[in-house]
Amino acid sequence: MNTVGDNIREFREIAGFTQEDLALRSGLSQGYINQLEHGKRKYTQKSLELIAAALSKPVSDFFKEEGKEQPSAIAEQISPYKTKKVYKKEFLTVLNDLPENIIDHYLTLLKLERELLRKSKGNIPQKE
């Protein structure tokens, strides 16, 4: 049984990525992705983290077996982020590499932008 490899392939296909696309986005080789998906190579924590980031998925999703329900406490916290596009994950990765004062600056700007959109369209929910 190749649960992790099968899930990687499924998520990659759902995202519309080829193995080469996923390799480029994750920094791994296409051959390694192929071998993982077919259960011919073992994964590492680092490789799963890179693939998860490229697919905007939590690493835990790779271990879910088809037809089995997973605990919902974590799923409820993650679910708003599942629909986020890949570029948003990249945005968060860039922010994590910046100094704290720069992050605070951008956070203030984003909050102001959200408030302006909320006032102009009246349809952006408030979250804090």
C-alpha positions, 0 to 999 in steps of 0.5 A: 500500500502506497498511501503517501505516494497515492495522495501526492499524485492525487493532490498534484493532479487536482492542482493541475500539476505535472510531475515536472511542475511539482518538482520545480515548485518543490525543488526536488527532481521529477524522478524523485517525485515519480518514485515517491508516487509509485512507492519505489522510494522512501520519503523524508520529512523535508521532502514531504514538507517541500511537496506540501508547500508546493501543493498548499497542503498540510503534510498530514493530508499525505497520510490520510487513507481513502475512506477514513475520516480524520479528526476534525479539530485540526481539519477545521483549523486548516480548512480556510487555507485549503482553498488558498491559491499557491501564490498565497503560500509563496507570499507567506513563505516570503514573509517568514524570511523578512525581519519582524519590523518589515512584517509588521509594516506589511501587516498594517498595510494589508489591514488598511487595504482590507478595510478599504475594500470592506468599505467600498464593497461591503462584502469582505468578512471581518477576521482578527 
